[in-house]
Amino acid sequence: MNLMSDKTNFYFQIIGSFSVLVLLIYLHFMQAPSIDLINLNQVDKLAHVLMFFLTMMWFMYVTAKPHQLLVGVSLILFGLVLEYIQMNFLPDRTFEWLDWIADGIGVVLCFFIVPVLTDKFFDSSV
């Protein structure tokens, strides 16, 4: 029995995707807390990897398999646009190539890890 109609599922995907992108933009532009106990540079790169990994994971869930590569490339380019906006429009923020590379690593890791986890934990024969 299908609990959600196709129309409800469509709205769930659109609203969910919009919400995920807004959250990604917010997290990308927010000021990191100043904590002197840890090296914030490595934590920042890990945060970029996780943000884009989880965002790509959402889009793998709501996107048909033939279009997932296009979505992944678009998400990596979106990360580049966010870095550009950060450099030109936000005071005290700079463009960092390593942030953009970490964004791309998060997307690519998602393509490798999610299918393995899906095959291991979910029965795809149903």
Sine and cosine of phi, psi and omega as CSV:
sin_phi,cos_phi,sin_psi,cos_psi,sin_omega,cos_omega
0.00,0.00,0.77,-0.64,-0.01,-1.00
-1.00,0.04,0.89,-0.46,-0.06,-1.00
-0.97,0.24,-0.45,0.89,0.00,-1.00
-0.89,-0.45,0.68,-0.74,0.08,-1.00
-0.96,0.29,0.22,-0.98,0.02,-1.00
-0.88,0.48,-0.61,0.79,0.00,-1.00
-0.92,0.39,-0.69,0.72,0.04,-1.00
-0.90,0.44,-0.67,0.74,0.03,-1.00
-0.88,0.48,-0.65,0.76,0.02,-1.00
-0.88,0.48,-0.74,0.68,0.00,-1.00
-0.91,0.42,-0.61,0.79,0.07,-1.00
-0.86,0.50,-0.69,0.72,-0.01,-1.00
-0.92,0.39,-0.67,0.74,-0.02,-1.00
-0.93,0.38,-0.77,0.64,-0.02,-1.00
-0.91,0.41,-0.65,0.76,0.04,-1.00
-0.89,0.46,-0.70,0.72,0.00,-1.00
-0.90,0.43,-0.68,0.73,0.04,-1.00
-0.88,0.48,-0.70,0.72,0.00,-1.00
-0.89,0.45,-0.67,0.74,0.02,-1.00
-0.89,0.46,-0.68,0.74,0.01,-1.00
-0.93,0.37,-0.63,0.77,0.05,-1.00
-0.89,0.45,-0.69,0.73,0.04,-1.00
-0.89,0.46,-0.66,0.75,0.03,-1.00
-0.88,0.48,-0.70,0.72,0.01,-1.00
-0.89,0.45,-0.71,0.70,0.00,-1.00
-0.86,0.50,-0.76,0.65,-0.02,-1.00
-0.90,0.43,-0.54,0.84,-0.01,-1.00
-0.94,0.35,-0.59,0.81,-0.09,-1.00
-0.99,-0.12,-0.19,0.98,-0.05,-1.00
-0.94,0.35,0.48,-0.88,0.03,-1.00
-0.97,0.24,0.75,-0.66,0.04,-1.00
-0.95,0.31,0.60,-0.80,0.03,-1.00
-0.92,0.40,0.54,-0.84,0.00,-1.00
-1.00,-0.02,0.96,-0.27,0.03,-1.00
-0.84,-0.54,0.86,-0.51,-0.06,-1.00
-1.00,0.09,-0.09,1.00,-0.08,-1.00
-0.98,0.22,-0.43,0.90,-0.06,-1.00
-0.79,-0.61,0.36,-0.93,0.08,-1.00
-0.98,0.21,0.96,-0.28,-0.12,-0.99
-0.93,0.37,-0.37,0.93,-0.03,-1.00
-0.89,0.45,-0.71,0.70,0.01,-1.00
-0.94,0.34,-0.60,0.80,0.04,-1.00
-0.90,0.43,-0.62,0.78,0.02,-1.00
-0.88,0.47,-0.69,0.72,0.00,-1.00
-0.92,0.39,-0.65,0.76,0.05,-1.00
-0.89,0.46,-0.64,0.77,0.04,-1.00
-0.89,0.46,-0.66,0.75,0.04,-1.00
-0.89,0.45,-0.70,0.71,0.02,-1.00
-0.87,0.50,-0.74,0.67,-0.03,-1.00
-0.91,0.42,-0.67,0.74,0.01,-1.00
-0.86,0.51,-0.74,0.68,-0.06,-1.00
-0.98,0.21,-0.47,0.88,0.10,-0.99
-0.89,0.45,-0.76,0.64,-0.04,-1.00
-0.92,0.38,-0.59,0.81,0.05,-1.00
-0.91,0.42,-0.70,0.72,0.02,-1.00
-0.92,0.39,-0.56,0.83,0.04,-1.00
-0.88,0.47,-0.67,0.74,0.07,-1.00
-0.86,0.50,-0.74,0.67,-0.06,-1.00
-0.93,0.36,-0.46,0.89,0.12,-0.99
-0.92,0.38,-0.53,0.85,0.01,-1.00
-0.94,0.33,-0.63,0.78,-0.11,-0.99
-0.99,-0.16,-0.05,1.00,-0.07,-1.00
-0.93,-0.37,0.64,-0.77,0.07,-1.00
-0.90,0.44,0.58,-0.82,-0.09,-1.00
-0.79,0.61,-0.66,0.75,-0.01,-1.00
-0.90,0.44,-0.33,0.94,-0.06,-1.00
-0.98,-0.21,-0.04,1.00,-0.09,-1.00
-0.92,0.40,-0.59,0.81,0.03,-1.00
-0.90,0.43,-0.66,0.75,0.04,-1.00
-0.89,0.46,-0.66,0.75,0.03,-1.00
-0.90,0.43,-0.66,0.75,0.02,-1.00
-0.89,0.47,-0.72,0.70,0.03,-1.00
-0.90,0.44,-0.66,0.75,0.03,-1.00
-0.89,0.46,-0.63,0.78,0.01,-1.00
-0.92,0.38,-0.62,0.78,0.06,-1.00
-0.90,0.43,-0.67,0.74,0.05,-1.00
-0.92,0.40,-0.56,0.83,0.07,-1.00
-0.88,0.47,-0.63,0.78,0.08,-1.00
-0.88,0.48,-0.63,0.78,0.06,-1.00
-0.90,0.43,-0.67,0.74,0.04,-1.00
-0.89,0.46,-0.66,0.75,0.03,-1.00
-0.89,0.46,-0.65,0.76,0.06,-1.00
-0.90,0.44,-0.64,0.77,0.03,-1.00
-0.90,0.44,-0.71,0.70,0.03,-1.00
-0.88,0.48,-0.67,0.74,0.01,-1.00
-0.86,0.50,-0.65,0.76,-0.04,-1.00
-0.94,0.33,-0.65,0.76,-0.15,-0.99
-1.00,-0.07,-0.39,0.92,-0.16,-0.99
-0.84,-0.54,-0.14,0.99,0.00,-1.00
-0.92,-0.40,0.86,-0.51,-0.01,-1.00
-0.92,0.40,0.53,-0.85,0.02,-1.00
0.90,0.43,0.31,0.95,0.06,-1.00
-0.85,-0.52,0.51,-0.86,-0.03,-1.00
-0.77,-0.64,0.28,-0.96,0.11,-0.99
-0.99,0.14,0.77,-0.64,0.05,-1.00
-0.80,-0.60,0.87,-0.49,0.03,-1.00
-0.87,0.49,-0.60,0.80,-0.02,-1.00
-0.91,0.41,-0.52,0.85,0.10,-1.00
-0.90,0.44,-0.70,0.72,-0.02,-1.00
-0.92,0.39,-0.63,0.78,0.06,-1.00
-0.90,0.43,-0.65,0.76,0.05,-1.00
-0.89,0.45,-0.61,0.79,0.08,-1.00
-0.86,0.51,-0.74,0.67,0.00,-1.00
-0.90,0.44,-0.62,0.79,0.03,-1.00
-0.89,0.46,-0.64,0.77,0.04,-1.00
-0.88,0.48,-0.66,0.75,0.01,-1.00
-0.92,0.39,-0.73,0.68,-0.04,-1.00
-0.90,0.43,-0.68,0.73,0.05,-1.00
-0.86,0.52,-0.59,0.80,0.01,-1.00
-0.88,0.47,-0.63,0.77,0.02,-1.00
-0.91,0.42,-0.48,0.88,0.00,-1.00
-1.00,0.00,-0.63,0.78,-0.13,-0.99
-0.99,0.10,-0.69,0.72,-0.09,-1.00
-0.87,0.50,-0.71,0.70,0.03,-1.00
-0.88,0.48,-0.60,0.80,0.02,-1.00
-0.91,0.41,-0.72,0.70,0.02,-1.00
-0.91,0.42,-0.61,0.79,0.01,-1.00
-0.90,0.43,-0.71,0.70,0.01,-1.00
-0.92,0.40,-0.55,0.84,-0.06,-1.00
-0.98,0.21,-0.64,0.77,-0.14,-0.99
-0.97,-0.25,-0.25,0.97,-0.02,-1.00
-0.82,-0.57,0.68,-0.74,0.01,-1.00
-0.99,0.17,0.94,-0.33,-0.04,-1.00
-0.99,0.11,-0.03,1.00,-0.02,-1.00
-0.99,0.11,-0.14,0.99,-0.04,-1.00
-0.99,0.12,0.00,0.00,0.00,0.00
